[in-house]
Amino acid sequence: MQIHINTDNTIDGHAPLTTHAEAVVNETLSRFSERISHVEVHLSTVNDHKKTGGEFHCLMDAQIVGHQPIVASETASSVHQAIRGAAERLRKTINSTFGRINDNTKGIDPIIELGLESTDDSKTE
């Protein structure tokens, strides 16, 4: 799972912030790492943080192998809280999505579903 960090011009994308964001994403989404090709992390401020003490916004976009991308976001008073909150929301959404996919395939015989069942009636009683 690759992780890409993007910041707007109001946030300094220095190494400690990048390391923190990558660690949070890896820790939170580790159980899905084989099903996620990459995660885009977008960090920005909601309003001018330097002048008004604004909030930070984190948007995460997970590219799931064989599925539509899944997006989650969080706005918080610190960039670290926004990263953690977005990662948790993304984890819950991915977990729910994979749960629905698994629920929809329970009880389906993939051989019959693909039309590959045997048409030889001599084997049945």
C-alpha positions as CSV (number, residue, x, y, z in Angstrom):
1,M,0.0,0.0,0.0
2,Q,1.5,3.3,-1.1
3,I,0.7,6.5,0.7
4,H,0.9,10.0,-0.9
5,I,0.7,13.1,1.2
6,N,-0.4,16.4,-0.3
7,T,-0.7,19.7,1.5
8,D,-2.0,23.1,0.5
9,N,0.2,26.2,0.7
10,T,-0.8,27.0,4.3
11,I,0.6,23.7,5.7
12,D,4.3,22.9,5.7
13,G,4.6,19.3,4.5
14,H,7.8,18.7,6.5
15,A,9.2,15.3,7.1
16,P,7.8,14.8,10.7
17,L,4.2,15.6,9.5
18,T,4.6,13.2,6.5
19,T,6.1,10.5,8.8
20,H,3.2,10.9,11.2
21,A,0.5,10.8,8.5
22,E,2.1,7.6,6.9
23,A,2.3,6.0,10.4
24,V,-1.3,6.7,11.2
25,V,-2.5,5.4,7.8
26,N,-0.4,2.3,8.0
27,E,-1.5,1.5,11.6
28,T,-5.2,2.2,11.0
29,L,-5.5,0.4,7.6
30,S,-2.9,-2.4,8.0
31,R,-5.5,-5.2,7.9
32,F,-6.6,-4.0,4.5
33,S,-3.1,-3.3,3.1
34,E,-3.3,-6.1,0.5
35,R,-6.6,-4.8,-0.9
36,I,-5.6,-1.1,-1.1
37,S,-3.2,-0.1,-3.9
38,H,-2.6,3.4,-2.5
39,V,-4.0,6.1,-0.2
40,E,-4.0,9.8,-1.1
41,V,-3.9,12.1,2.0
42,H,-4.9,15.8,1.3
43,L,-4.2,18.3,4.1
44,S,-5.6,21.8,4.1
45,T,-6.9,24.6,6.4
46,V,-10.6,25.4,6.5
47,N,-9.8,29.1,7.0
48,D,-6.7,31.1,7.7
49,H,-5.2,29.3,10.7
50,K,-2.5,31.9,11.3
51,K,-5.0,34.8,11.6
52,T,-8.1,33.2,13.0
53,G,-7.0,29.9,14.6
54,G,-8.9,28.0,11.9
55,E,-9.3,24.3,11.6
56,F,-7.5,21.7,9.7
57,H,-9.1,19.4,7.1
58,C,-7.9,16.0,6.1
59,L,-9.3,14.1,3.2
60,M,-8.2,10.5,2.5
61,D,-8.9,8.7,-0.8
62,A,-8.2,4.9,-0.7
63,Q,-7.9,3.2,-4.1
64,I,-9.3,-0.3,-3.5
65,V,-8.2,-3.1,-5.9
66,G,-11.2,-4.1,-8.0
67,H,-13.5,-1.5,-6.5
68,Q,-14.4,2.1,-6.5
69,P,-12.3,4.5,-4.4
70,I,-13.4,5.1,-0.9
71,V,-13.1,8.6,0.6
72,A,-13.3,9.9,4.1
73,S,-12.6,13.2,5.7
74,E,-12.3,14.9,9.1
75,T,-12.0,18.5,10.2
76,A,-10.3,19.2,13.6
77,S,-8.5,21.9,15.6
78,S,-5.1,20.2,14.9
79,V,-3.7,18.6,11.8
80,H,-2.8,15.5,13.8
81,Q,-6.4,15.1,15.1
82,A,-7.7,15.6,11.5
83,I,-5.4,12.9,10.2
84,R,-6.3,10.4,12.9
85,G,-10.0,11.2,12.5
86,A,-10.0,10.8,8.7
87,A,-8.1,7.5,9.0
88,E,-10.6,6.1,11.5
89,R,-13.5,7.1,9.3
90,L,-11.8,5.6,6.3
91,R,-11.2,2.3,8.3
92,K,-14.8,2.1,9.3
93,T,-16.1,2.8,5.8
94,I,-13.7,0.2,4.2
95,N,-14.7,-2.3,6.9
96,S,-18.4,-1.7,6.2
97,T,-17.9,-1.9,2.4
98,F,-16.0,-5.1,2.6
99,G,-18.6,-6.5,5.0
100,R,-21.4,-5.7,2.5
101,I,-19.4,-7.3,-0.3
102,N,-18.9,-10.5,1.8
103,D,-22.5,-10.5,2.9
104,N,-23.7,-10.3,-0.8
105,T,-21.5,-13.3,-1.8
106,K,-22.4,-15.6,1.1
107,G,-24.3,-18.7,0.1
108,I,-23.5,-18.3,-3.6
109,D,-21.8,-21.2,-5.2
110,P,-19.3,-19.6,-7.6
111,I,-19.4,-22.7,-9.9
112,I,-23.2,-22.3,-10.3
113,E,-23.0,-18.5,-10.4
114,L,-20.6,-18.7,-13.4
115,G,-22.7,-21.2,-15.2
116,L,-20.0,-23.9,-14.9
117,E,-22.2,-26.5,-13.1
118,S,-22.1,-30.0,-14.5
119,T,-24.9,-30.8,-16.9
120,D,-24.2,-34.6,-16.6
121,D,-27.3,-36.0,-14.8
122,S,-25.9,-39.5,-14.6
123,K,-24.0,-38.5,-11.4
124,T,-27.2,-37.6,-9.6
125,E,-29.6,-40.0,-8.0
